[in-house]
């Protein structure tokens, strides 16, 4: 979808969406997998990668 790798990295790299409140935050995928990151809005710990349409 994205024509430039720089744009792809800016829009999707290390961006995750909270499964509870749909807030978007940027964090390393290792920390997401180990549940070290909490959502700022609802304090949830379950995330999914941002969807590439």
C-alpha positions, -999 to +999 in steps of 0.1 A: +000+000+000+027+025+010+051+034-018+081+044+003+098+023+030+103+054+051+065+061+051+058+024+059+082+026+089+067+058+102+031+046+099+034+010+111+067+002+127+064-005+165+028+008+165+002-012+185-035-008+192-050-016+226-076-043+223-098-028+251-100+009+242-084+011+207-057+036+217-026+036+196+009+037+211+044+031+199+066+006+218+092-021+209+075-054+200+097-073+225+081-053+254+046-058+240+052-096+238+064-097+274+035-075+286+058-048+300+038-020+284+005-006+297-021+014+278-021+051+288-058+054+286-071+022+303-041+004+317-047-027+296-018-050+286-033-066+255-023-051+222-024-060+185-003-046+156-017-017+137-036-029+107-022-023+072-053-018+050 
